[in-house]
Amino acid sequence: MSTTAGTPDPIQPIQPIDPLAALRASADPEHDVYLTGTVFLDIIFTGLDHAPIRGTESWARGMGSSPGGVANMATAVARLGLHTTLAAAFGTDVYGDYCWESLALGEGVDLAHSRRVPGWHSPVTVSMAYEGERTMVTHEHPAPPPAVQGDPPRSRACVTAFEPGRQEDWVRQAHAQGSKVFADVGWDESGRWDPAALLDLPYAHAFLPNAAEAQRYTRTDSPERAVRALAEQVPIAVVTRGAEGAVALDSLTGESAEVPGLPVDALDPTGAGDVFVAGFITGTLAGWPLADRLAFANLTAALSVQHFGGSLAAPGWPEVAAWWSRTRRAADGGADAAELARRYGFLGDLIPDRVRDCPRLRALPTIGFRVHDSAQRS
């Protein structure tokens, strides 16, 4: 795992891509995306030859640390150029300091709606990657009350995860304020898979479950049938199929789209779902056709699984630009390569040449380094 990367030449600053630049107006909300939830400190060990064996000591050849939990999504959307605000509780311990600084200074996430909680221990997850699998150990104390009391801040979009039987007041309030609600859902441990139990589903602008979840909620036998059933309940339905891509149906425009998976050497799927949602939000807010939104989300997720960790693996425009540059160069290599370049041709209008070799801060090897320290070391 890489730790830090160099910074651009200060004499020739590289301007970040703003995918919404052409749409911004003075009356718009201050924030593009609003999120709330729990931030974990993630410590990721890589390079293990095998699973830990009881009674022995294992050595990892690589290690990274980063904010996790809801910070995975916050990082993913911020790296794609969206103005992101997060309402979360942070402990006043060193772990809380690290997560706060990493998000605010390293990723540019607005934390004006977050708060520090004296005496609360920051939750920690240790992840060990080996043999294509991962094992996680988490320690946390009961979380404090939600960070935001009353109405959430105005935003173009917000992100939530549905849980059967749970209703979030802030989701209804955000919807009433005009925010587009993007939602996924977790595994239903009850086994009932009752869509009526997803109490916030009527407020969703886009619902993005994976194929297993979607088929259980719709009582269908394929992602294609599931997405059609879901589109009768929400404006935009997306069903992800992991390495096989995704399908989507926009009942507002009548558009449908399907993209196959991209061939990549997958190392770690952690956070890939968050990255997919972040890519889809970006394309939706920018007003792209459904097929381009789906393709872009598919690409960002594929880029993320080639690295370890959650927020560590979230790609930004430099990674997208590097992939697009390689894809264009390979377009003469056969029909498949040419079709891939054609399918992602919309990226050519988004990515100026100056972004293509832009390095970025990717990860810190230890919580002992501050964000500004790492920049000086690079």
Secondary structure, DSSP 8 states (H G I E B T S, - for coil): ---------TTS------TTGGG--TTS-SEEEEEES-EEEEEEEE--SS---TTS----SEEEEEEEEHHHHHHHHHHTT--EEEE-EEESSHHHHHHHHIIIIIS--B-TT-EEETT----EEEEEEETTEEEEEEE-----S-S--SS---EEEEEEEE-TT---HHHHHHHHTT-EEEEEE---TTS---GGG-TTGGGEEEE--BHHHHHHHHT-SSHHHHHHHHTTTSSEEEEE-GGG-EEEEETTT--EEEE----------TTHHHHHHHHHHHHHHHT--HHHHHHHHHHHHHHHTTSSSSGGG---HHHHHHHHHHHHHGGGG-HHHHHHHHHTGGGGGT--GGGTT------BS-TTS-HHHHHHH-
